[in-house]
Amino acid sequence: MSAVTRDPRTPKNRLGRDSTLGMVIKYILLGIVLFLILAPIVTAISGSIRTTGEFIARPFGLPTQGIQWSNYIDILVNNSFWNSFRNTLFITVGVTSLNVVFGSMMAFVFARVPFRGRTFLFNVLSIGLLFPLVVAILPIFIQIRQIGLINSMWGVILPLVAFGLPGTVVILRGFFKGIPDELEDASYIDGCNRMQFFFYILLPMARPALAAVGTLQVIAGWNEYFLPLLILNDPKLWPLPLGIMQFQGQFGREWALIMAYVVILMVPTVLFYLFTERYIVTGLTGGELKG
C-alpha cells in the first residue's frame, strides 16, 4: 500500500493567498485613513476657489463659474490678516526659542550631570507628557490673571513653553546620553569646563535633535487656538487661528473667503513641515550618532 503524499505547493499557495489578502486589507485601511486626512484639505481648497453660493450648494464640488482668485486677494489686502500674522509669528518664535533654550539646558543636566534624585525628578517631569494643556486650563487661567498677563501674548507663550518642555527634554536627553563619555572626558582634558562642553561640543552635535524639537514647537505655536481664545480679549492681539473668527464676523457667512483663509493658514506649516521632515526623523532616531 503506497503512502499518501501531500502536495508541497499547497502551503505555499495558501501562504500566498493570505499574504495577498493581508496586503489588500492594509491598502484599504490606508486608503480610508488617507481619505479622512485629505478630505478636509481638499474641501477647503475647493471651497476657496469658488463662490459662496457654489460652496453652499455643493460643498464637495468643483468650480463651475471659474476659479475665484479674488477670494485670496480680498484676504491678503485685509489689514487684520497681516496683524494676526504678526501676532502668530511673535507667539511662534517666542514659544520655539524659549522651549529649545530651556529644554536643551534641562536635558543636559538630566543626561550629563550626576546628582542625587536625578532619575526621580526626570520621571516627575516626564509625567507632564500625560497631561495636555486643556486639562489644566482653569488653574492656568487663574495664574495668568494673578500675574497680570491676561490680554498679553506672553500669557499665551509661557504656558505653551511650560507644557512643551517635558517632550523637548525627553527627546534631547536621549540624544545627549547617546554622545560618548570619552568625548566629554577628552574635552575636559583639553581645558573645557562643563558649560563650554555644552555650548561648543554638545549643541553642535545635537543639531538634528534641536531641529526636530524646534519644528514640533513651531507647528504647535502656529496652530494654537484654545489658549489665545481664553487669554486674549483684544481682537488686535489675536493670532491667525483666532483671526479667522474675526474675519468670519466681518464678512458674515462668506464661506468662500473663510475657506481661502483656512488654506492660507495651512500653507506655511505644510511647507515648513515638508522642508524639515527629514530633520524630525533624524533627530528623533538619533541617526547621526550611529556608527
N, C-alpha and C positions, 0 to 999 in steps of 0.2 A: 504494500500500500504506500503510495507516494505521499510525502509530506506536503501540506498546504503552504504555499508561499504567498507573502504579501507583496503587492506591487510597491517597490521602493519610491515610486514617483508620487504616490498618494499623499504622504505627509507634506511633501514639498508643494504640491498643488494647493493643499488646504492652507498651508502657511502663506502662500502667495495670495489666496483669496482673503485671508484675514488681514494681511498687510494692506491690500488694496482697499478693503472696507474701512480700515483704520485711517488711511490717508483721505478717503472721501469724507468721513466724519470730521476729520481735522480741518479740511478745507471748508466744509460747510460752516463749522463753528467760527473759523477765521473770517469767513465772508460775512457772517452775522455781526461779529464784533466790528469789522471794518465799516459795515453799513451804519451801525449805531454811532460810530465816531464821525463818519463823513457826512451823514445826512444833515445834521445841523449846520455844518460849514457850507455845504452845497446850497442849502436853503437860504442862508444869509447872503451868499454871493449872488444867487439867482434873484433874490428879492431886491438887492442893492442896485441892480441894473434895469429894474422895471419901475413902472408907476405904482403908486399905492393901490389904485383900483385893480390893476392886474394881480398884485400880490394878494389882495384880499380874496379875489375871485378864484385864483389858482395858486396857492402858496408854494406848490412844488413844480410849477410850470416854467416855461422859457419865455423870454420877451417876445411879444407879438407886435409891439409898437416901436421897435428899435431899441437899441441899448441906451439907457438913460445915464450918460456920464455926468449929467448935471447934478445928480444926487451927491456925488463925491465933491464936485466943485462947490456946491452950497455948504457943505460941511467944512471944507478946507479954507473957505474965506470967512468963516464964522470965528470971531474973536474968542468966544467962550471955549471953543475946541482947543485953541492953542494955549489958553490959560490953563485948562485942565491938563494938557500935555506937559506943560512946565511943572505943574504940581506932581504929576505922576513921575516925571523924570527926577525931581528932587527926592521924592519918597523912595524910589528905586535905588538911586545912588546912595542915599543915606543908609538904607537897610543893608545893602550889599557890602559897602565899605566897612561899616561898624561890625557886621556879623563876621566878615572874613578876618578883620584885625583882632577882635577879641576872641573869636573862635580858634584862630591859629595859636594865640598865646596860651589859652586854656588847654588846648590839645597838646602843646609842647610840654606843659607842666605835667599833665596826666601820663604822657608817654615816656618822657626822658628824665624827669626829676623825681627821685625817690623820696617819699616822706610818709609818715605814719598816717594811715587812714586813706591813702590814695585810692585804693580799689573801692572802698565804701563810698567815698564822695563821687567817684565816677559813676557808680551804679545809681546813686541818688540822682545825678544829673541825667543819666540815661532814661530814668523814669519819665522825664519830660517828653520823650518821644511818644508816650502813650496818651497824652492829653493834648488835643487840638486847642487852638486859641479860643474857639467858640465856647468850650466848656467853662472857661474861666472869665467869660466876658463881663459878668457883673462885678466881681472884685477888681478886674482891670479898670472898668469904668470908674469905680469909686476911687481907686488910687490915682488915676489920671486927673480926676476932678480935684482931689485933695492937694496935688502938687501944682495945680493951675495950668494944666496943658490941654484942657478942653478947648476945642476950636483952634488947635495948633497942630501942624503937621508932625511935630516932634511927639505929640501924643499918639500918633499912628506909628511912627518909626520905632520908638523904643520898645513897645510890646512886640512888634514883629521881630525885632532883633532878639529879644529875650526868648521868644518861643522858637526861633530858628537856631539858637545856639546849640541845643542838645544834638541835633542832627549833624551840624557842622563839626562839633567836637568829636563825635563818634567816627565820622569819616576821616578827619585829619589825624586823629590819634592812631588809627590803624595804619595809616600811611607813614606817620612818623616812626612808629615802632618797627616798621619794615626796613628802616635805614640801619645798616650795620653799626654795631657799637664800636668796631675798630675804627671807623671813620671819625667818630666823635673823639675817641682817645687820641687819634693822630692829630686832630685839630688842637687839642689841649697841649700836646707836646710841642706843636708849632707856635704856641703862645696865645691861642684864642681862649677867651673865657666863655662861659655858658651863653651869654647873650650874643656874643659875636658868632658863635657856632649857630645859633638860631637864625640870626639875620643873614649871615653871609654864606652859610653852607646848607642849612636845613630848608629854609624857604625857597631858594632857587631850585633845589632838587624836588620840592613838593609842588612845583608849578601845575602839573596835571590835576592834583587833588584840589588846589586852590581854585583852579579854573572850574572844576566840577561844582564845588560848593558855591562859588560865585555865580555860576549860571543858574543854579537852583534858586538862589536868593533873588536874582534879577527877575525871574519868572514869577516868583511868589510876590515880590513887591509890586510888580507891574499890574498883576491881576487882582490884588487885594480889593475887596468890595465891602465886606461887612464892618470891619473896624473903622474905616473912614466914614461910613454911614452913621456910626454911633458917635464918633468923636467930633467930626467936622460939621458944624451947623451953617457956616457961611458958604454959599454956593461958589464964591470966588476961590475957595480953598479945595474944592472938590477935584479929585483925580479923574482920569478918564472913565474908569468903571462907574463912578457916580455921575460924571458929566453926561452920560447917556440919558439919565433921568431928566436932567435939566434940558437937554436937547429935545427929549420927547415932550416935555411940558411946553416948550416953546412952539413946537410945530403940531401939537395935538396928536392926532393919530396918523401922522405921515410915516407909515411903516417902511416905506422905501428908503427914506432918509435914515431911519433908525437902523435898518439892515446895513446901509452903507457905513454908518458909524461903527457898527459891530465889526465889519470887515476891516476897516482902518485900524481899529483897536487890536485885532488879531495879528495883522501883518508884521509888526515889529517883533513880537515874541516868537512867531513862527520862523522868521528869518534868523533871529538870534539863536534859536534852538538848533536850526539846521546847520548853522555855522559852527556851533560849539558842541554838537552832539558827540564828536569823536573825543573831545576833551573830557566830557562827562564819563564816557565808557572807560577811558584810560585812567582817569582819576579815581573812579570807584573801584577799579580792579587792581590799581597799583602796578599797571603793566610796565612802566619804565624802570621799576626797581627790580624786575626779574632778570635773571641771567648772571 
